[in-house]
């Protein structure tokens, strides 16, 4: 299989339950990535031993300062022109890398966002990308940028300073708002090649994730009053949804 201009970065924060499936989905790619880099935050459940037993994977197991720090360590190690981000609960259809490489070859974007399938025992759904474009709209909305499987030009990550390590859950939104100011070329793929399982850090700690979004929107120029309204709207909507689904 031919190699691509894409490195895959997988961050492990909650141990092994689905890490094997994530790794297998990368191995099954029709077109191989340049490399698969796995950053483990010091799991003690057998993850270290699993990674040590695998060939052709560049893995690091050590304490870190959170997911943002782990992703920063990952993309800085990458040798390819583009990096693709995954959490250990995510997995890819076998045509993800080949689809993305074709987009790079034909359109030369800086960011590629895939349509994603969110796998949940309560309610599975398809998540299509949406985001504010410059100039920022008068009415803001929660961006759906589908960080799992997102492919970003490494030089763009370098230009914005990577992920802000002050944010533990919504750092992808902060990165995106910073990147938009540089007017990158963005391609949204309608092919569903990425899967995210429920139960990830942002779902478990959803209230903290919404608080971070409030802080990020203020940071990037949203008025305090509308930011506060959006914060309480998101909290209320999430509480109602979780009550209906029996999650709280």
N, C-alpha and C positions, 0 to 999 in steps of 0.2 A: 504493500500500500504506500502511495506517495505521501510525503510529509507536507505539512501545511505551514503557513505563517502564523499559526495560532498555538499559544500555550494555554493549557487548562490549569486553573488554580482552584483547588478544593480545600475549604476550611473545615476542620473538624472541631466542634465545640460540645457535642453531646454524645460522644462515644460511638460505639460500633453498630448499633441496631440496623442501620441501612447503609453504612459505609461500603460494605462489600458490593451491594447492588449498584451504588454510584460508580465504583471503580470498574465493575463489569461493563456498565453502559459506556464508559470511555473506551474500554478495550474493544468493544463491539463496533466502534465507529467504522463506517465504510472507508472513510479517509482519515488517517491517523493525525492527531494533533502533533505539533513539534515535540511536546513533552507534557507530562502530567505531574504537576507539583502539588503535594499535599502538605498542608500546614496544620499540625495537630497541637492543640494548646495544652498538652501534657496529660492526656487521658490515661486513666489507670485501670481500664476495663479490658485490656488485651489489644487495644488499638496499636500500641507501639510494636507488639510482637507481630501483628498482622502486617503492618507496613514493612517491617524488617524482612518478612518472608517473600515480598513481592519484587519482581524484576522490573526494570524500565520505569521506575517511579522515583522521583526526587522528593523525598519526604523529610520533614523536620518535626521533631516532637520536643517541645519545650514550653514552659510557661510563657504566656503573653499577656498583653494588656487589654484583650478583648478582640472581637471580630474585626474591627477596623484595623487594628494593629496586625492581625494575622493576614488580612488581605494585602496590606501594604508590604509585609514581608514577602508574600507570594509574588506579586507582580514585579517587585524589584529583582527577584531571582530569575524571572522569565527571560528566555533568550529570543523569543519570537517577537514579531512586530505588533501582534495583537494578543490580548489576553482574554480568556473566557472564564467567568466566575461561577463557582458552584459551592453550595454548602453540602455537607455529607448526606443530608436527607434528600437531595435532588438527584434526578437521573435524566439521561438524554436518550432520545430516539437515535437509532444508528445512523441517520442521515444528517444529524445536527451540524457536525463539522464540515461535511461536504457542502451542505446548503449555505453555511456561512462563508466558506471559502469562495464559492461561486459568486456570492454577493460582493465580496471584496474584489474579486477579479473583474467584475462587470461594472461596479458602481464606485468603488474606492471610498467607502464611507469611513467616518471616524468612530461611530458607534452603531452596532447592530443589536436591535432588541427583538426577541422572538415572542410570538404568542405562546402562552404557557397554560398547561393544564394543571389545575390545583386539585390534588388528590386528597379527599377528605371523607371519612366515614359518615359525616353529617350531611355535607352537600358539596359534591365535586362541581367544578365549574371551569370554564375557559376564560382566561384573563388576557384581554387585548391591550397593547400598550397605549397610553395616552399621557401627555405631558404638556406643560405650558411652553409656548414658544416666545421668543423675543419679538416685539416688546411684550412684556408680561401682560396678560389680560386683566381687565378691570375686576373680573370675578375670578378668584383663584379656586383651585380644586386640588384634591389629593392626587398627586401623579401616580399613574400605574406604569412603572418603568421596568418591571419584571427583571430584577437584578440577576436571578438564577439564569444561567445560559447567556447573559449579556456579554457581548464581545466589544472590547474597547481598545483603541489604538494606545499602545504603551506611552508614546510621546505625549498624548493628551493627559493621561494620568500624571505624568511628570510635570506638565505645565500647570496643573491645578493643585499640585502638592499631594496627590493621592487622596485617601480618605481621612477625614478629620477624626482623630482618635478620641475626641471628646464625646462623640456619638457612638453608642454601643449597638443600636438597632436600626436607626434611620439614616445611617451614614451614606447609603446609596442615593437618597434623595438630596442630601447636601452636596454630594459630588455632582449630581446632575445639574443642580442650579448653578454651581460654579462653572461647569463645563458649558452650559448654555450661553454664558457671557462671552465665550470664545467663538461662538457661532459654528460649532462642529457640524459636519454633514452626518445626519442620522437616517438610518434605514430601519423601518419596522417590517419584519417578516410576518406574514399571515400564516405561515406553516407552524403547526403545533409540534415542536421538536424538543420541548423542555417540560419536565414534570417536577412539581414541588409537592412534597408531602405536608400534610397538616402536622401541627405539633412542634414547629420550629420555634426559635427563640422569640421572633417578633410576634408569633401568635400567642405564645405562653405569656409574654410580657407586653401584651397589646396596649395597656394603659401607658406604660413608659414609652412605647414607640410613638403613641399619639402625642405625648408631651414633647418628645424630641422633634416631631414634625412642627409643632407650635413654635418651638425655639428656632428651628431652621427657617421657617417662613418669615419670622421677625428679622432674622439675620439677613435675609435676602430681599428685604424691602417691603414686606406686606405691612399694612397699617395694624397697629396694636388691637384696635377694636374688632376689625374683621378677623384677625388671627384668633382672638379670644372666642368669638362666635363660632368659628370653624372648629376650634378645640372642643368646645362643649357639644357641638353638633356631632362630631366624630365619637366622642365618649358615649353620648346618648344612643346613637345609632348602633355602636358596637355592643353596648349593654343589652339592648333590645334583641339584636341578632343572636347573641350568646345565650340569652334566656330562652329564646325560641328553640335554639339547637340543644339546649340543656347543658351548656358548657360552664355555667356559673350558677 
